[in-house]
């Protein structure tokens, strides 16, 4: 048995101004200038907590041949340049044609990519693969929990399997599940029937977290459903609300073994359950000033985390917002750290000056005017490094990554980890490599909405969802949707829904 695999991954924030280019994909994929497949993919992902790590594990356990064609990923940003997307898709399709004949295709996608021409880029990608393989070859797709799944994506795929966790700590598990299910389909052991339901519902990242209610209970129900006779898999996709496209929002998928009546009934039941939770899925935000007061009132409590999700690069934000940093400096709070703030200019300035130097900085606030103004101050250069680290927490465990030349600065008693590469602070190693022991801090400001909870959560005495401005702010009132379908809850509060 020979299975081809690969994909192009991007979570697109259409409200963000920065265009994703081929250079972004080359840098962030770390698979060579040509976005190589084959041995490069095996070397990078074998034994890691990733989708392709799961594909590889399944192939080695079950003895089928896996042919990785291309594994391209870029940090979330604004829309993907059309030329960039077309170039990567062209490479993937050419490699797929060269690999034929294959028995099936595994597509490692995100589900919320928007290009200059495609609101549903994944749908366009799957359709292009179908033109090469034909309608009969089985295709199994893995998607992020934030996928904006469309009818086209569901129709063109034999099975879609989404992440069950946020933070995404089950990627290897889902990759293994997808590869093993595709192998069963090829061997004729199962005949999947998939049913898709789209809900008129938008949700914001903080309450999509599966470490808190109501998502904990919802995912327990999903897992129970998957154990029922005849059911092969089930997915709840909470959607990515920062994409102004017609199909943004929540959807569910259920797949059974050749049972159309069962799959329709179970898809309706799951969709109704999600709809019943709509009011519990709206977040509560807290200002940095209130968190500072709380830290001062409980000086011995241990690390408190302020999630600056509005400036989360994992959702397309610039990662150079200064609102929380400026408030900490003004308050004179000691024992606080902000990480990771993206400012290659300041990082370079610090490396040129050296450890122990005092430099005059114009820090952050350089991408746009939506995340705070640059902080102009004298800063002590406390620590310098090349930014290379390995994810040690539950998410992406074992994957090597790099922040680029990185500096730890001290401004008014506040430590700031300044990077040259834009990365979401989701793993404590990103602070440790910069000389920061997070467990010793009173307050940690992370440029992350939810993913940080996987690694930072166990050490935190308290966690607050930050009330700051930005293109990833979990507040619908801050966004002017033009393409989104209506009615949709909570933008249209009187929205009702029942299964058709």
C-alpha positions in Angstrom: 0.0 0.0 0.0 1.3 3.4 -1.0 -0.1 6.6 0.5 0.9 10.1 -0.5 0.8 12.9 2.1 1.3 16.7 2.4 -0.4 20.0 2.6 -0.3 23.8 2.8 -1.2 25.3 6.2 -2.1 28.8 7.0 -4.6 30.4 9.5 -5.6 33.6 7.8 -6.8 36.7 9.7 -8.4 38.8 7.0 -8.4 41.8 9.3 -4.6 41.7 9.6 -2.7 43.8 7.0 0.4 41.6 6.4 0.4 39.5 3.2 1.8 35.9 3.5 4.6 35.3 1.0 6.6 32.3 -0.2 9.4 33.5 2.0 7.2 33.1 5.1 6.4 29.5 4.2 10.0 28.6 3.4 11.2 30.1 6.8 8.5 28.6 9.0 8.3 25.2 7.3 12.0 24.6 7.9 12.0 22.1 5.0 14.4 23.7 2.7 14.2 26.5 0.1 12.1 24.2 -2.2 9.8 23.1 0.6 11.1 19.6 0.1 9.2 16.4 0.9 10.5 12.9 1.3 13.4 12.4 3.7 13.3 16.0 4.9 9.8 15.5 6.2 10.7 12.2 7.9 13.7 13.8 9.6 11.8 16.9 10.8 8.6 15.2 12.0 9.3 11.6 13.0 8.6 11.2 16.7 7.1 14.7 17.1 3.7 15.8 18.3 2.5 16.8 14.9 0.1 15.5 12.2 2.9 14.2 10.1 4.5 12.7 13.2 1.2 10.7 13.4 1.3 9.7 9.7 4.8 8.5 10.0 4.1 6.5 13.2 1.1 4.8 11.6 3.1 4.0 8.4 5.9 2.4 10.5 3.4 0.5 12.7 1.3 -0.9 9.9 3.9 -1.3 7.2 2.5 0.8 4.4 4.7 3.2 2.3 4.2 6.9 3.0 5.3 9.4 0.4 5.4 12.9 1.8 5.2 15.4 -1.1 5.3 18.8 0.5 4.8 20.2 4.1 4.4 24.0 3.9 3.3 26.1 6.8 3.5 29.8 7.7 2.7 31.7 10.8 -0.8 33.2 10.8 -1.1 36.6 9.2 -3.2 38.4 6.6 -4.3 36.7 3.4 -1.9 34.5 1.5 -0.6 36.0 -1.8 -2.2 34.3 -4.7 1.1 33.7 -6.5 2.5 32.2 -3.4 -0.4 29.8 -3.0 -0.4 28.9 -6.7 3.4 28.2 -6.6 3.1 25.8 -3.6 0.0 24.1 -5.0 1.8 23.6 -8.3 4.7 22.0 -6.6 2.4 19.7 -4.6 0.5 18.6 -7.7 3.6 18.0 -9.8 5.0 15.8 -7.0 1.7 14.0 -6.7 1.7 13.2 -10.4 5.2 11.9 -10.2 4.3 9.7 -7.3 1.3 8.0 -9.0 0.0 5.4 -8.8 -0.9 5.8 -5.1 -3.7 4.1 -3.1 -4.8 7.1 -1.2 -3.9 10.7 -0.2 -3.5 12.2 3.3 -3.9 16.0 3.4 -2.4 17.8 6.4 -4.3 21.1 6.2 -5.4 23.9 8.6 -8.9 24.7 7.3 -8.9 28.5 7.7 -6.7 29.7 4.8 -7.8 32.6 2.6 -5.8 33.7 -0.4 -6.2 36.8 -2.6 -8.6 34.8 -4.8 -9.9 32.0 -2.7 -12.1 32.5 0.4 -12.0 28.7 0.7 -8.4 27.9 -0.2 -8.6 24.3 1.3 -11.6 23.6 -0.9 -9.7 24.8 -3.9 -6.7 22.7 -2.9 -8.7 19.5 -2.4 -10.5 20.1 -5.7 -7.1 20.4 -7.5 -6.0 17.1 -5.9 -9.2 15.5 -7.1 -8.5 16.6 -10.6 -5.3 14.6 -10.5 -6.5 11.5 -8.6 -10.1 11.2 -9.9 -13.2 10.7 -7.8 -12.6 7.2 -6.7 -9.2 7.5 -4.9 -9.8 8.0 -1.1 -8.7 11.3 0.4 -8.6 11.7 4.2 -8.0 15.3 5.5 -6.9 16.4 8.9 -7.9 19.9 10.0 -7.3 22.3 12.9 -10.0 22.8 15.5 -10.3 26.4 14.2 -11.1 25.3 10.6 -13.9 27.1 8.8 -15.2 23.9 7.1 -17.1 24.4 3.9 -19.6 22.1 2.1 -17.1 21.9 -0.7 -14.4 20.6 1.6 -16.7 18.0 3.0 -18.0 16.9 -0.3 -14.6 16.4 -1.9 -13.1 14.5 1.0 -14.0 10.9 2.0 -13.3 11.8 5.7 -12.3 14.9 7.5 -10.8 14.5 11.0 -10.3 17.6 13.1 -8.3 18.2 16.3 -10.1 17.4 19.5 -8.0 19.7 21.7 -7.2 23.4 22.1 -4.4 23.8 23.0 -3.7 21.3 20.2 -2.0 18.5 22.1 -3.5 15.7 20.1 -2.0 16.3 16.7 0.0 13.2 16.5 -3.0 11.2 17.7 -5.2 12.7 15.0 -2.6 12.1 12.3 -2.3 8.4 13.4 -6.1 8.1 13.3 -6.3 9.5 9.9 -3.6 7.4 8.4 -4.9 4.2 9.9 -8.5 5.0 8.8 -7.3 5.6 5.2 -5.4 2.3 5.3 -8.7 0.6 6.4 -10.5 2.2 3.5 -7.9 1.1 1.0 -8.1 -2.5 2.3 -11.9 -2.4 1.9 -12.5 -2.9 5.6 -14.8 0.2 5.9 -16.8 2.3 3.6 -17.1 5.8 5.1 -20.2 7.9 4.8 -19.7 11.5 6.0 -22.3 14.1 7.0 -21.6 17.8 7.4 -23.6 20.4 9.4 -22.9 24.1 9.4 -24.2 26.1 12.3 -25.1 29.9 12.3 -22.6 30.4 15.1 -19.4 32.3 15.7 -17.2 31.7 18.8 -14.1 33.4 20.0 -10.8 31.5 20.9 -10.7 31.8 24.8 -13.9 29.8 25.3 -13.0 27.3 22.6 -10.4 26.0 25.0 -11.0 22.3 25.7 -9.4 22.6 29.2 -12.4 24.5 30.4 -16.2 24.2 30.2 -18.3 23.9 28.2 -15.8 22.5 25.7 -14.7 19.7 28.2 -18.1 18.3 28.4 -18.7 18.7 24.6 -15.6 16.8 23.7 -16.5 14.0 26.2 -19.7 13.6 24.2 -17.8 13.6 20.9 -15.5 10.8 22.2 -18.5 8.8 23.5 -20.1 9.2 20.1 -17.0 7.8 18.4 -17.4 4.6 20.5 -20.9 3.9 19.3 -21.4 1.0 16.9 -21.1 2.0 13.3 -19.4 5.4 14.0 -15.9 5.8 12.6 -15.1 9.4 13.7 -16.7 12.7 14.7 -15.4 16.3 14.6 -16.5 19.6 16.1 -14.8 22.5 14.4 -15.2 25.7 16.4 -14.1 27.9 13.4 -11.9 30.9 13.1 -13.9 34.1 13.6 -11.2 36.5 12.3 -11.8 35.5 8.7 -14.4 37.6 6.9 -15.7 34.9 4.6 -19.1 33.5 4.0 -18.4 30.1 5.8 -16.6 31.3 8.9 -17.9 29.6 12.1 -18.8 26.4 13.8 -19.5 23.1 12.0 -19.7 19.4 12.8 -18.9 16.3 10.9 -19.8 12.6 11.6 -18.6 9.6 9.6 -20.1 6.2 9.8 -19.3 2.8 8.2 -21.7 2.7 5.2 -24.8 3.8 7.2 -26.5 6.9 5.8 -29.4 7.0 8.2 -27.2 6.7 11.3 -24.8 9.4 10.1 -27.6 11.9 9.4 -29.1 11.3 12.8 -25.8 11.5 14.7 -24.8 14.7 12.9 -28.1 16.3 13.8 -27.7 15.3 17.5 -24.2 16.6 17.7 -25.0 19.9 16.0 -28.0 20.4 18.3 -25.8 19.9 21.4 -23.3 22.5 20.1 -26.0 25.0 19.4 -27.4 24.5 23.0 -24.0 25.7 24.3 -23.9 29.0 22.3 -24.3 31.3 25.3 -21.6 29.6 27.3 -19.1 30.1 24.5 -18.7 33.9 24.9 -15.5 35.1 26.8 -15.0 37.5 29.7 -12.0 39.8 29.4 -9.9 41.5 32.1 -7.8 44.6 31.8 -4.1 44.6 32.6 -4.6 47.2 35.3 -7.0 44.9 37.2 -4.5 42.0 36.9 -1.7 44.2 38.3 -3.9 45.1 41.3 -4.7 41.4 41.8 -0.9 40.5 41.7 -0.2 43.2 44.3 -3.0 42.0 46.5 -1.6 38.4 46.5 2.2 38.8 46.5 3.0 35.2 47.4 0.5 33.5 45.0 3.0 32.4 42.3 2.9 33.1 38.6 -0.2 34.9 37.3 -0.7 34.8 33.5 -2.2 37.6 31.4 -3.1 36.2 28.0 -2.7 39.0 25.5 -4.7 37.2 22.9 -5.5 40.3 21.0 -1.9 40.4 19.9 -1.6 36.6 19.4 0.6 35.9 16.3 -1.0 32.4 16.3 -4.1 34.2 15.0 -2.5 36.7 12.6 -1.6 39.5 15.0 1.7 41.3 14.8 3.1 40.2 18.2 4.5 43.7 18.8 1.7 45.2 20.9 2.7 47.4 23.8 -0.4 48.1 25.8 0.3 45.5 28.6 4.0 46.4 28.6 3.4 50.1 28.9 1.0 49.5 31.8 3.5 47.3 33.7 6.2 49.9 33.3 3.9 52.7 34.5 2.8 50.7 37.5 6.4 49.8 38.4 5.5 46.2 39.0 8.6 44.1 39.7 8.8 40.4 38.9 6.9 40.7 35.6 7.9 39.4 32.2 6.5 40.0 28.7 7.1 37.4 26.0 7.6 37.1 23.2 7.5 40.5 21.6 8.5 40.6 18.0 10.9 43.5 17.1 13.9 42.4 15.0 15.3 46.0 14.9 15.5 46.2 18.7 16.9 42.6 19.0 19.6 43.5 16.6 20.4 46.7 18.5 20.7 44.8 21.7 23.0 42.2 20.1 25.2 44.9 18.8 25.5 46.6 22.2 26.1 43.4 24.2 25.0 42.1 27.6 25.2 44.7 30.4 24.8 47.6 28.1 22.1 50.2 28.4 20.4 51.2 25.1 17.8 53.6 24.1 14.9 51.7 22.5 11.9 52.3 20.5 10.2 49.0 21.2 7.2 47.4 19.6 4.2 49.1 18.0 5.8 49.2 14.6 3.5 47.0 12.5 0.3 49.1 12.7 -1.5 51.5 15.0 -4.0 48.9 16.5 -1.8 47.4 19.2 -0.3 50.3 21.1 2.5 52.8 20.4 6.2 52.1 20.5 7.7 52.2 24.0 10.6 54.7 24.1 12.8 54.1 27.1 16.3 53.1 28.3 16.7 49.4 28.5 19.3 47.2 30.1 20.4 44.2 28.0 20.1 41.3 30.4 20.5 38.3 28.1 21.3 37.4 24.5 20.8 34.2 22.5 20.3 32.8 19.0 16.7 31.9 19.8 17.0 28.2 19.0 14.8 25.9 21.1 12.9 22.6 21.1 9.2 22.4 22.2 9.2 20.5 25.5 5.5 21.1 26.4 2.6 18.9 25.3 2.0 20.9 22.1 4.4 20.2 19.1 6.7 18.3 21.5 10.0 17.5 20.0 9.8 20.0 17.1 12.8 22.3 16.8 12.1 26.0 16.2 13.9 29.4 16.3 13.0 32.9 17.5 16.0 34.3 15.6 18.5 36.5 17.5 16.7 37.2 20.8 17.3 39.7 23.6 16.0 39.9 27.1 15.7 43.6 28.1 14.8 45.2 31.4 12.7 48.3 31.3 11.6 49.8 34.6 12.0 46.5 36.4 10.0 44.6 33.7 11.7 41.9 31.6 10.9 41.8 27.9 11.9 38.9 25.7 12.4 40.4 22.2 12.6 38.1 19.2 13.5 38.5 15.5 11.0 35.9 14.3 7.3 36.2 15.1 6.2 33.3 17.2 3.3 32.6 19.6 4.5 32.1 23.2 3.0 28.7 23.8 6.0 26.8 25.3 8.0 27.8 28.4 11.2 26.9 26.5 10.7 30.2 24.6 11.3 32.0 27.9 13.9 29.7 29.3 16.1 30.0 26.2 16.1 33.8 26.9 17.3 33.3 30.5 13.8 33.5 32.1 12.6 31.0 34.7 8.8 31.4 34.4 8.1 29.8 37.7 9.9 32.5 39.5 7.8 35.3 38.1 4.9 37.1 39.7 3.2 38.0 36.4 3.8 36.6 32.9 2.3 38.4 29.8 2.1 35.9 26.9 1.3 36.7 23.3 -1.1 33.9 23.1 -4.8 33.3 23.4 -5.1 29.6 24.5 -2.2 27.5 23.4 0.0 28.7 26.3 -2.3 26.8 28.7 -0.8 23.4 27.6 2.6 24.2 29.1 2.2 27.3 31.2 -1.2 26.3 32.7 0.1 23.8 35.3 2.5 26.4 36.8 -0.1 29.3 36.9 -1.8 30.4 40.1 -4.4 32.3 38.0 -5.0 33.0 34.3 -6.8 36.0 32.8 -8.0 36.5 29.3 -6.7 40.0 28.4 -8.7 43.0 27.5 -6.4 44.7 25.0 -6.9 46.1 21.5 -5.9 44.2 18.4 -6.7 42.2 15.3 -7.2 39.1 17.3 -9.3 40.7 20.1 -12.0 38.2 21.2 -14.8 40.8 20.9 -17.1 40.8 17.8 -17.8 44.5 18.1 -14.3 45.4 17.0 -14.7 43.8 13.5 -16.6 45.0 10.4 -17.7 41.9 8.6 -18.6 42.3 4.9 -18.8 38.8 3.5 -20.0 36.8 6.5 -23.3 35.0 6.1 -26.3 36.2 8.1 -28.1 35.6 10.4 -25.4 34.3 12.7 -25.1 34.3 16.5 -24.1 36.3 18.4 -23.8 39.1 15.8 -27.6 38.6 15.2 -28.9 37.8 18.7 -32.3 36.5 17.6 -30.8 33.8 15.4 -32.5 30.5 15.7 -31.5 27.1 14.2 -32.9 23.6 13.9 -31.7 20.7 11.8 -33.1 20.8 8.3 
